[in-house]
Structure formats: C-alpha cells, structure tokens
C-alpha cells in the first residue's frame, strides 16, 4: 500500500483544481474539481489500496458546523461487506471558502497504526466548553467478529488524535453524536453518544462524556429499554436531550429524552408512523430519519414516506416537529414538487441555522431522488436541495445539485448500491453546507464516487418560489420552474413489493 498523505487543502472556487497545496508544503494530485458549472466542489478522494475495499469510493457523510468551522466525516474506500478502509474528513475553518481533507489516524490497519480491519458510521460534533471536535465511529474487526464504538478528537478539526474507546461490547451499530453547546445550560459541555446493539439485542444505548470525550460513562438504555435504529440525539438550549429514533418494536418513529444530563433516560414516546415505498434499482435506502434543532430548541425530524401519494407510488420527504421531545406535530409533506409527479425522494439530510428559530427558522435539506420512481433497472440517481425560511411552513421548489448518476457508478454494499444511509446539512455564518456522495462515470473498472459540497451562491434562494407544506400553490406569485430531469410523460409502473431490511454498518 502506498503512503497516504494526512491532509490536503482545496478551494471552493468555480474553476478546476488539479494540484492542491497541502499543509506543511506537501502536494497531492487527486484531480479535485469544481462541479456543476461552479456550483459544487469536490472535497476528497479515496487514496487507499487495501484488497478488501471497492476503491475510489466515499459514502455516508455527517457534517457539523460551529462558527466559521465546518467538519464533515465519511467512509472512504467502502468495504462491500461492511465499513470502509478509514474515516475521511473535510474541514473548512473559514466558512467554506477553502477546505482541508485527510483521514483519521489509529483506527484501521490501513492508516497510521490502527488495529481494526474497517470502520463505519462517522458522526461529528463540537464541544465549545472544552474546545474540541469529535468524530464518533464504529471500528470493526475482521469478519465483523466485533463492532465497537470509538471517538476521535481534534482541537481544530484538522489534526486528530488516536481514538478513545466508548464501548467495547462488540455488537454495536449506527453511531450518532451531539454536544451541549449552550453556555447557559446546566449541562454545558456534556457530549452524548448514541448507538444500538444491532448485532444482538438491538437496544438503543446512550453514553455521556463530561470531559471533552476523554472518558465516557457506562451505556444506558431508555426507560422502556427501546430497541431501535438510527437515533440522532439533539440538545435543546435548556439542556434537555431529545433522541428521535426508528423503533424496532413498532417500525415507526419514537423519541426519548433526558433532563438530567444523561444520568437517566425516559421511556420513548411516539412521533409518527413510517409508510415508505422503498426504492427501485437495488439502491441501499433504509429510510432512516434525519433530525436537527433550531436556536430556540424546536426539533425537526424528516424521513421518506409515501402517505401523500396515491397508491404509495413514490416517496416524499415528510416532517414532524416538537418543542419538548414528547409532543409532536402532525406529519407534513415537504413540497419539493407536486404530488402528481413521478419523482421519488429519499435519504434526506436536514440542518437548521442555530441563530434562527420558530417561525423565522432557516432550514435546509439535501436529499437523493429518482425522476421516475418505478425505474426498475434503469434508475438515474440525482441529488437535490430545498430551503425554508419560516420554520418549515413553506419550502423552495427542489433544486438539482448533482446527477444523473447511473447506479453502477456507485459502490456495492451488503444491502445494495450505496451512497449513504444518512446525510446532514450544517450552517456556517448563515450559509448552509450539505456534503454528499456523488459520482462520475468509472474509468474502466475503477469507480469515481466522492464527497462534494455546495458553494454559498447556489444556496441563496431568496428569489425562488416557495410552496406551502399544506398545499401545492406557490406562496409568491412567480413561475414554478422545475429543476429535475423530468420524465413525467412515462406511465408509472405499479411499485413492486419491497421488503425493508435493517441497516447495518
């Protein structure tokens, strides 16, 4: 295996960047380019050569911002059976103007003296009390004999220490991380790790750190010992932690909370049912939630769901909100396009501007979509984007970001062709940044699937028509210009029965 540089820097400019100066005077020629007429920029690439991975692939990013620093973490060099060669990161310390990328040390045998075979499911958070960035992940031993939970820390989002183990039960899955960032909170500086025992009982587990991720408390369950998948803990300004999660008991979405800094957790309360069609083409799309919190503590949970479509013909992205994690709003449809279209929407990632709240909360969401849901074996994958500036009451029409992507261009996994099980959007200085996996046509048998993000001008949507979640009519009297690769003249084929499989690493 060739040596892997630890960091490189890319600019978010509109022109191709083929040789990018690295920190400490190094140079890595990886063909990082601006994409989509200057609206996207490529952030990273797979430089590994281990035999277990499908190479030139990157998948499943989580992204978090605090002030002018944005950190995204993702799997690099996907191992089809589970996990990846290492966790990559892309960091901007100037609000997205330039980016530094590299890989976490000490996790896998593929990079800087790690001991694990593979690693999966990264999640990013920042602890301002202790001045530390954290990336939670799932290190995996060979043949998945054990799957544990670890956290890597950094003072700047660029220079990362070797990981600290959070849990070593060996049966873990689907990690997520958050920290209490409100200085007036009684639990300011607490960080909360969530995972589930997906390879045994399925129990949702929570662990708390009060010292910047150096040490972690014993794993605790919810009051009703919930078994669930894909939980995303969030902290409200008063210190209450809310954990929306998909229940293995009911198949719907529930939430449990803590009001004492993670000392104990309540029993779960129902949020909503899930009624998802699922995606054609053998795409890995497990219908996990995405969640965020605004500046006043309102929780927003989104997922893919077909309840608003006749005959469950396509999946929309839908939303429920709560101010306390106990009482939840009725499910509303995010009106990316009309309910008469054939467009299929899935794998959403939502973010809220923490300086806004309530009826003026700024929200942004990335998602994947097919122009035609019933696409069989000829599906074309795209990335879309929408925003709201009134707490989700109205949304801009869907904006195309990347694609179309032929499914054979992306990496195989144990549950189908893969871009992500989840996404996220982070706001920095009022600008939303969504990092996502996209792909170009392969070169021979070598794939080209990589991390990209948006540039700020693309995300300025003040002149876009806005559509109410309660209906199809635009709020502003402006023409609706569809931004999809439309194929709506085709008669949709009735959806085939699909069996939802639980996500794995």
N, C-alpha and C positions, 0 to 999 in steps of 0.2 A: 504494500500500500504506500502510495506517495505521501509525502508530508502535507499536512493541511494547514494553511495559514489561519491564524486565530481571528483576524479582523480585517475588514476592508471597508472603504467609505464610498458611498455613491451619492450623487447629486440628484435632486428631484427636478432637474431642468427638463425642457422639452426636447432636447437633442440626444441622439445616441451616445452612450458612454461605453467605450470598449476597453479602455485600460484605466482603472480607477486607482488613485494613490491609496495605499493602506496606511494605517497608523504605524509609526516607527519606521517610515521610509520603505516599507515593503510594497510590492505591486502584485496584484492578482488579475490576470487577464481572463475574465469569465464572460465577456460579451454582455454586460449589463446594459440594457437599452431602455429608452423611453418607449412606451407603447400607446396604441390607440390615438395617434395624432397628437401626442404630447400630453394626454390626459392620465396615463398610467406610467409608473416606473417600476422596473424590475429590481427587487431588493436583495435577492440571494440566489444561490445555486448549489447543487449537490456536487462536492468535490471528492467524495469517498469512492473506494473501490472494493469494499468487502463483498465477498461472494454471495452473501445471504440477501442482499438488497436488490431492489429494482432501481437502477441508477438514473441519475438526472431527474429525480423526483423530490418534491417537497409538498407536504399536505398538512392540514388541520392547524391553522394558526389561532392563537389567542393574542389580543392586543389590549394594552392599557396605557393611559397617559396620566401624567401629573405635571402640571405647569407646561413647560416647553419640551419636556422629555416624553417620548413615545417609545415603548418597548413592545415588540412582537416576538413571540416564540412559536416554533413549529417543528414538526417532524421532518428530518432530512434523510433521504435515501431510505424510502419505505421498505420494510421487510414484509412481503406479502402475507406471511403467517401471523404478523403482529408486531407493531412497534417500528423503529427506524434505527439507522446507524448512529444517530445522535440528534440532540435537540439543537436546532439553529436559532439564532436571534438576529433581529434587525432593530437598531436603535437610532433614533434621532434625538439630539439634545437641543435643537433649535426649531422646534415646531414643525418638523417635516421638510425643512429646506435641504438638509443633507442627512445621509443615513450611514451607519456603521454596521457591518454584519460579521458574524462569527459563529462559534459553536461552544457548547458548554463543556468544560473540562471535567474529567474524573468520573464520568457516568459510564460510558461503554468502553469496551476494549478497542474501539476504533479511533479513540481520540484521547490523548493526554492522560494515560494511565488509569482509565476506568476499568472496572471489573465486570460489568454487566454485558450481556450479549446484545441487547437492544434497549430502547427507551421510547416511551409513548406519552400522549395526552398532556402536553405542556399547558400551564395556566400561569398568568402573570399578575402580580400585584405590587404595590409600593407602600411602604411603611414610613411616613414622614417623621414620626416621632423618633425613630432610630436611624433615619436616613438611609434606608436600604431597599433595593429592588429584589424581588423574589420570583423565582420560576419553580413551580411545583411540577413534578413529573412522575412517571411510572417506570422505573428501571425493571428490566425483565431478564431473567436468567435463561440460559439456552433451553430450547424446547418448552418454554413457558413453565418450567418447573416451579418458579416462584415469581410473583409480580408484587413489588413493594412500592412504597411512596417515599420520594426524596424531594428536598428543596435546595436550590442553588441560590446564592446571594451575591449581590454586587452593590457597591456604593454609587455607581454611575450608570448602570445598565449596559456597560461595555466590558468591564473587567470582572470576571466571575470566579468565585471561589469553588473549591470542590464541594460536592453536595453533602448535606446533612440528612440522615435518615429520619423520616417522620413516622413510618410504620413498616414493620417487617413481618407481617403476618403471612405474606406470600400469596395472598388470594385477592389482591386489590385490583380495582378498575376505575376508570373515569374520574380523574382528579380535577378539582377546582379550588381556587384560592382567592381570598379577599382580605383586606386590612381595614381597620377603623382609621380613617384619615381626618376626622373632625376633632380639632383640638379641645373643644368644649365637652366632648363625650366623656362619660366616666370610664370608658374602656379604650380611650385613645391609644393607638399603638398596638392593640391586640390584632393578631392575624389569625384567620380561620381557614383551615384546610378541610376539604370535603372529598370523600371518595366512597366507593361502595365495595363490598366484598363479593364482587361479581363472579368470582370463581369458587364461591362456596355458598354462604347464606344469602347473599345479596343485600345484607344490611347496609344502610347508609351510615357513614361514620364521620364524626367531626373531631378535629383536634385543634387546640389553641396554643399559640405562642405569644408570650408577653415580652420577649427579649430580641425582637428583630429576626426571628427564625432560627436562632442558635439552638434552642431546645423547644420541645413540643410535648404537650400533655397527652395523657392516655386517651385513646379513641373512645368516643361516647356516641350512643345511639339516640334517636328521638324518643320521646316518651312512649310512643306506641311501637317502638322497635321496627320502624319502617324499613321495608326492602324497596330500593328504588335505584334509578339510573339517571345520570346526567345532572345532578344537582348543581346549582350555581348560587352560592351564598353571597348575600349583599348586606352592607351595613348602612343603616339609617343614621342621620345626624345625632339622634339621641342615644346611639349605641346599640339599639336593637338589631340583631342579626336575623335576616329572613332567608330561608333556604327553599326556593321553589325547586321541584324535582318531579320526575315521572315515577309514579308508583308502580311497583311490580304487583301490588295487591289488586289494584283496580284498572290499571292501564291508562289512567288519567293523570292529570297534574295535581299535585298537592303541595303544601308548604308547611314547614315547621320553623320555630323561632327560638331565640334565646334573648332574654332581657338582663342577664347577669354575667355577660362577658364570656359565655361559653361554659360556665360552670354546670349548667343543665340545659336541656332542650325539651320543648313542648311536644305533645303529640301533634301529628300532622292534621291539617285542615284542607278540605277540598278547594281547588282552584277552578278546574274545568275538566270536562271530558276531552278526549282526543278522537277525532274522526278523520283519519288520514287515508288517502288513496294509495300512496306509495308511488314510486317512480318506475317507469319502463326502462328498458335497456340494460338491466343488471347493474344499475348505479347503487353504490352504497349510500343510503339515505335513511338513517334510523329515526327520523322525526324527533330529535332531541330539542329541548327548549333553548332559547337564548333569553337572558334577563339583564336588566340594568336598573339603576336608581338615579333619580334626579336630585337637585340640590336641596329640596325640602324633604326628601325621603320617600317619594312615591315610587313604588316598584312597578316595572313594566316587564311582562313576560310574553314572549312571542313564540309561535310554533307553526308548522304547516298543517293544514286542516281543510277538508273538502265540504264542510257543512253548509256553505253558502252556494254550492254548485249543484245544479240539477243532476241527480243520479250520481253524485260524487265523482263527476267527470274529470276534475282537476283539483289540485291542492292550491289554496290561497295561503298567505301568511295572516294569521289572526293574533289577537292580543287581549290580555286581561291585565288589570291594574289593581293595586292595593296601596293603602297608606299605612297599614299596620301588619300585613302578612297574614291576617286572619280573615278579613272580609275582602272579597274580590269582586270586581265589576263583571257584568255580563260580557261574554266574548264578542268582540267586534272584528270586522274584516278590515284589513289594511288595503285600501282600494288602489292597488298598483295599476290595475286595468279593469275593464268591465267584466261582470260575471258571465257575459255571453262569449268571452274569448275562449280559445283552447289552451291558453298559456298556463303552464304548470310551475308553481313556485315552491321552493324548498330550501333547507339548510340556511335559515336566517341568522344574521348576527346583528344585534341592536346595541346602540350606545346612546347615552344622554349627556348633554353638556352640563357638568356639575355646577356651573354658575347660573343655570336657569332652573325654573321649577314651575309646577302647577300648570295653569292654562297658557303659560308662555314658555313651557319647557321645550327645548330644542332636542329633537330625536333624529337619529339617522340609522338606516338599516341597509346592509348588504344582503344579498341572497343569490341563490342559483335558480335558473329557470330553463325550461324547455319551451320553445314557441308552440309546440303541439304536445299535449300530454300523452296521447296514445300514439307514441312514435315507434313502438316495437323495438326493432334492432337498428333503427336509423336515427336515433336521438341526437340532437345537437344541443350541447350544454352551453349556457351563457351565464354571465354574472351581471346582476342588476343592482340598482341603488334607488332609494327613496328617502325623503326627509319630511319632518313635521316641525312646525314652529309654534304649535299650540297644544302641546302635551298629547298629541296623537288624535286630536279631533279631526284634523284634515292632513292629507299627505300629498306630496307631489306625484305626478304620474311616474311610472317606472322609467328609469334612465339606464340605458345599456352601457356597461363598462368594459366587458371583455367577452370574446367568443365570436362566432360559434366554435365550440371545441368538440371534436369527434371523440367519443368515449374511449376509443383505442389509444388515444394520445395520453391518457392518464393512467396512473399505476393501478395494477390489480391489488386486491386485498382479500382477506378471508371472507368478506361479506360483499364483494363486488368491486367494480371500478371506483376509485376513491379520489375525492378532492378534500373532504372534511366530514367529520361528524358534527362540528360546530364552527361558528365564526363569532367575531366580536367587532364592534366599532368603538374607537376611543376619540374623545375630543381634546384637542390641544389648542389653547388660545382661541377658542371659539370655532375652530375648524375640525370637522370630523374626518378621521382616517380609518378606512377599512382595509385591513390586509387580508388577502385571499389567495388561494391557489388558482392559477390559470395555466394554460399550456399552449405550445406551438406544435406544429407538425413534427413528428420524430425525424431524426436523421438516421435512416436505416432502421436498425432495431433499437436504437438508443432514444429514450423518451426525452422530452423537454418540458417538464412540469415544474413550476417555480412559484415563488412568492412575489406578489405585486401589490402596490398600493395606489391610491388616488392622489392627484395633486389638488391643492386647495381650490384653484379656479373651477375645476369640474364640479365641486361640491357647493358652489354658490348657486342657490336655486330660487332666489327671490322672485325671478321673473317667470317661474314655472306655474302652470295652473295647479290648483290644489283641490283634492277630492275628499269629500266627507266620508268618514268611516260608516256613517249611517245610510249613505246612498251613493249614486253614481254620478251626480251632477257636479260640475266644477264649481268651486266657491267663487273664483274670479272668472269673469266672462272673457276668457281667452280660448283660442282654439286648442283642442287636445291633439297634440302631435305624438303619435305612438312611436316609441323608440325601440320596438322589438323587431326581430327578423320574422315578420308575420308570415304565417302560412294558414290563415284562418279560413281560406276557402275550402280547405280539405274537410270532408266529413269525418268527425272523430270516430274512432273505433271504440266500442264499449270496453272499459277497462277490464283487464283480466284479474282474476282473484289473486291477491298477493298476500303472502304470509310475512308479517313483520318479525324480524329476528332481532334479538337483543344485541346492542353494540358491544364490541369487545375492544381491546386496546387498539 
